[in-house]
Each structure stands twice: as C-alpha cells, then as structure tokens.
C-alpha cells in the first residue's frame, strides 16, 4: 500500500471514529452544534471513502484530493481515532 492510499485510509478511519462519537453525542442531546458536528463527520467520511474508491472523482464538480501526509500527521490521526473510539466504547 502506498503512502497516499494509507493516508486516505487513515482519514476514513478517523472520520468513522469521529462520526461514532458525534452520533453518540447526538443521541443524548440534539443541539444545533451536535447536528453540525455529525454532518461534518459524515462529510469527512464521504470524502475519505470517495478518495479511496475513486481517486480521481470530483463530486459536485469539486476535487477533494487527500494526498500523502507526513508520519507525525498520520500518527496523530491514529491516536485521535483510538481515543475517540475508546471514549465512544466507554460511553456505551
């Protein structure tokens, strides 16, 4: 797996962890900020998965290119994903 594809996979995992956390927050309170957070999480997941499946896709005429990131960025995204998933598991 090349670095660009690994970066896109990392963003997809982070987006899913963020979506799970925000969806759990939405279950407890349906405030405007929570709804906006869920919508933005869905957009992160859609952009990451779209780039994984169709790297050259331009949904709505907009190119969302997620290129290769430095190792420290990927490490922080993996750490953030782990913390979000752990927090979600604890709240369940």
N, C-alpha and C positions, 0 to 999 in steps of 0.2 A: 504494500500500500504506500503510495507516495505521500509526501507531506501535505499537499493541498487537500487530498481526499481525507487524510487523517484530521486535518483542521476542520473540514466540513462535518465530519462525524462527531468531533468534539463539540461543535456548536449545536448540532442536533441533540446530543445528549444533554447539554446544558439547557437548551430550550425545553426539553421534555421535563427535566428536573424543576425548572422554573415554573412551567405550566402546572405540574402536580402540586407544587407548593402554593401557587396562587389559586388554583381550583379549590384546594382545601380551605384557604382563607375565604374564598367566595361562599363556601358552604356555611361558614359561621357568621359572616356579615356581608351584606350585598351593597356596600357603599360604592360611590362613583369611582373612587381610586382603585378599589379592588377589581371592579369590572374593567377598567382601563388596563390594569396590570395583566389580567387574563387575556385580553385582546392582544396586547403587545407580546405576551408569551406565545400565543398562537402564531403571530406573525414571524417570530424568531424561528419557531419550529418549521413553519411553511417554507421560509427562505432557506433554511439549512437542508431540509429534505429535498427541496427542489434542486438545489445545487448538487446534492449527492446523486440524484437520479438523472437529472438533465443539466449537466454543467453549463451549457450554452443557452439555457432557457431565459426568456425575457417576458415574465408575466406582466400583463397590462402595459407592455412596451417599455418596461423598466428592467435594466440589467442589475441583478443583485449578485455580484461576484464575491465569493468568500475565498480569498487566496490564502497561501501558506502564511502562518504566523510564527513568531519566534517561540522557542521552547518555553520560556518563562510565561508567555501568554497562555499557552496550552496547559501548562502545569496549574496556573491559577484557575482556568476554566474547569479543569478536572477536580480541583479542590473545592471550588464553588459548587459543582454538581454533587459531589459527595456530601457536602454539608447540607445542601438543600434536600437531598434525598433522605439523609439521616434525620433532619428536622421534620420532614413530612412523615416518616415512619414513626417517630416519637409522638407526633400529634394524633396519629391514628390510634 
